[in-house]
Amino acid sequence: MTRSQIIQRLNEKYPDVPLKKMEDAVNLFFNHISSTLAEDGRVEIRGFGVFTLRQRQARAGRNPKTGEDVLIPEKKVPFFKPGKLLKNYVNSE
């Protein structure tokens, strides 16, 4: 599901809210998650899951085009851990 599909679904459910305000709310939500993670924060949405950062260590890699060994530096990557309610919902029949 894309951001525009989320906005469209919300607009169908709440037709009295202007589309522009709906877009602003969705964008604010995602921007807040992104900025919190960029500041090494943690975002917990009860019943849904937790967004955190994980540190990947530096490692050796290989350039597939030249075969040359390269060092891939350490970096932070976003990580999502689903909550118990989400896991149960997805796995229910």
Contact map, one row per residue, 1 for C-alpha under 8 A:
111011000000000000000000000000000000000000000000000000000000000000000000000000000000000000000
111111000000000000000000000000000000000000000000000000000000000000000000000000000000000000000
111111100000000000000000010000000000000000000000000000000000000000000000000000000000000000000
011111110000000000000000000000000000000000000000000000000000000000000000000000000000000000000
111111111000000000000000000000000000000000000000000000000000000000000000000000000000000000000
111111111100000000000000000000000000000000000000000000000000000000000000000000000000000000000
001111111110000000100110010000000000000000000000000000000000000000000000000000000000000000000
000111111111000000000000000000000000000000000000000000000000000000000000000000000000000000000
000011111111100000000000000000000000000000000000000000000000000000000000000000000000000000000
000001111111110000000100000000000000000000000000000000000000000000000000000000000000000000000
000000111111111011100100000000000000000000000000000000000000000000000000000000000000000000000
000000011111111000000000000000000000000000000000000000000000000000000000000000000000000000000
000000001111111000000000000000000000000000000000000000000000000000000000000000000000000000000
000000000111111110000000000000000000000000000000000000000000000000000000000000000000000000000
000000000011111111000000000000000000000000000000000000000000000000000000000000000000000000000
000000000000011111000000000000000000000000000000000000000000000000000000000000000000000000000
000000000010011111101100000000000000000000000000000000000000000000000000000000000000000000000
000000000010001111111100000000000000000000000000000000000000000000000000000000000000000000000
000000100010000011111110000000000000000000000000000000000000000000000000000000000000000000000
000000000000000001111111000000000000000000000000000000000000000000000000000000000000000000000
000000000000000011111111100000000000000000000000000000000000000000000000000000000000000000000
000000100110000011111111110000000000000000000000000000000000000000000000000000000000000000000
000000100000000000111111111000000000000000000000000000000000000000000000000000000000000000000
000000000000000000011111111100000000000000000000000000000000000000000000000000000000000000000
000000000000000000001111111110000000000000000000000000000000000000000000000000000000000000000
001000100000000000000111111111000000000000000000000000000000000000000000000000000000000000000
000000000000000000000011111111100000000000000000000000000000000000000000000000000000000000000
000000000000000000000001111111110000000000000000000000000000000000000000000000000000000000000
000000000000000000000000111111111000000000000000000000000000000000000000000000000000000000000
000000000000000000000000011111111100000000000000000000000000000000000000000000000000000000000
000000000000000000000000001111111110000000000000000000000000000000000000000000000000000000000
000000000000000000000000000111111111000000000000000000000000000000000000000000000000000000000
000000000000000000000000000011111111100000100000001000000000000000000000000000000000000000000
000000000000000000000000000001111111110000000000000000000000000000000000000000000000000000000
000000000000000000000000000000111111111000000000000000000000000000000000000000000000000000000
000000000000000000000000000000011111111111100000000000000000000000000000000000000000000000000
000000000000000000000000000000001111111111100000001110000000000000000000000001000000000000000
000000000000000000000000000000000111111110000000000000000000000000000000000000000000000000000
000000000000000000000000000000000011111110000000000000000000000000000000000000000000000000000
000000000000000000000000000000000001111111000000000110000000000000000000000000000000000000000
000000000000000000000000000000000001111111100000000110000000000000000000000000000000000000000
000000000000000000000000000000000001100111110000011110000000000000000000000000000000000000000
000000000000000000000000000000001001100011111000011100000000000000000000000000000000000000000
000000000000000000000000000000000000000001111100111000000000000000000000000000000000000000000
000000000000000000000000000000000000000000111111110000000000000000000000000000000000000000000
000000000000000000000000000000000000000000011111100000000000000000000000000000000010000000000
000000000000000000000000000000000000000000001111100000000000000000000000000000000011110000000
000000000000000000000000000000000000000000001111110000000000000000000000000000000111110000000
000000000000000000000000000000000000000000011111111000000000000000000000000000011111010000000
000000000000000000000000000000000000000001111001111100000000000000000000000000011110000000000
000000000000000000000000000000001000100001110000111110000000000000000000000001111000000000000
000000000000000000000000000000000000100111100000011111000000000000000000000001110000000000000
000000000000000000000000000000000000100111000000001111100000000000000000000111100000000000000
000000000000000000000000000000000000000000000000000111110000000000000000000111100000000000000
000000000000000000000000000000000000000000000000000011111000000000000000011110000000000000000
000000000000000000000000000000000000000000000000000001111100000000000000011110000000000000000
000000000000000000000000000000000000000000000000000000111110000000000000111000000000000000000
000000000000000000000000000000000000000000000000000000011111000000000011111000000000000000000
000000000000000000000000000000000000000000000000000000001111100000000011110000000000000000000
000000000000000000000000000000000000000000000000000000000111110000001111000000000000000000000
000000000000000000000000000000000000000000000000000000000011111000001111000000000000000000000
000000000000000000000000000000000000000000000000000000000001111100111100000000000000000000000
000000000000000000000000000000000000000000000000000000000000111111111100000000000000000000000
000000000000000000000000000000000000000000000000000000000000011111110000000000000000000000000
000000000000000000000000000000000000000000000000000000000000001111100000000000000000000000000
000000000000000000000000000000000000000000000000000000000000001111110000000000000000000000000
000000000000000000000000000000000000000000000000000000000000011111111000000000000000000000000
000000000000000000000000000000000000000000000000000000000000011101111100000000000000000000000
000000000000000000000000000000000000000000000000000000000001111000111110000000000000000000000
000000000000000000000000000000000000000000000000000000000001111000011111000000000000000000000
000000000000000000000000000000000000000000000000000000000111100000001111100000000000000000000
000000000000000000000000000000000000000000000000000000000111100000000111110000000000000000000
000000000000000000000000000000000000000000000000000000001110000000000011111000000000000000000
000000000000000000000000000000000000000000000000000000111110000000000001111100000000000000000
000000000000000000000000000000000000000000000000000000111100000000000000111110000000000000000
000000000000000000000000000000000000000000000000000011110000000000000000011111000000000000000
000000000000000000000000000000000000000000000000000011110000000000000000001111100000000000000
000000000000000000000000000000000000100000000000001111000000000000000000000111110000000000000
000000000000000000000000000000000000000000000000001111000000000000000000000011111000000000000
000000000000000000000000000000000000000000000000111100000000000000000000000001111100000000000
000000000000000000000000000000000000000000000000111000000000000000000000000000111110000000000
000000000000000000000000000000000000000000000001110000000000000000000000000000011111011000000
000000000000000000000000000000000000000000000111110000000000000000000000000000001111111000000
000000000000000000000000000000000000000000000011100000000000000000000000000000000111111100000
000000000000000000000000000000000000000000000011000000000000000000000000000000000011111110000
000000000000000000000000000000000000000000000011100000000000000000000000000000000111111111000
000000000000000000000000000000000000000000000000000000000000000000000000000000000111111111100
000000000000000000000000000000000000000000000000000000000000000000000000000000000001111111110
000000000000000000000000000000000000000000000000000000000000000000000000000000000000111111110
000000000000000000000000000000000000000000000000000000000000000000000000000000000000011111110
000000000000000000000000000000000000000000000000000000000000000000000000000000000000001111111
000000000000000000000000000000000000000000000000000000000000000000000000000000000000000111111
000000000000000000000000000000000000000000000000000000000000000000000000000000000000000000111
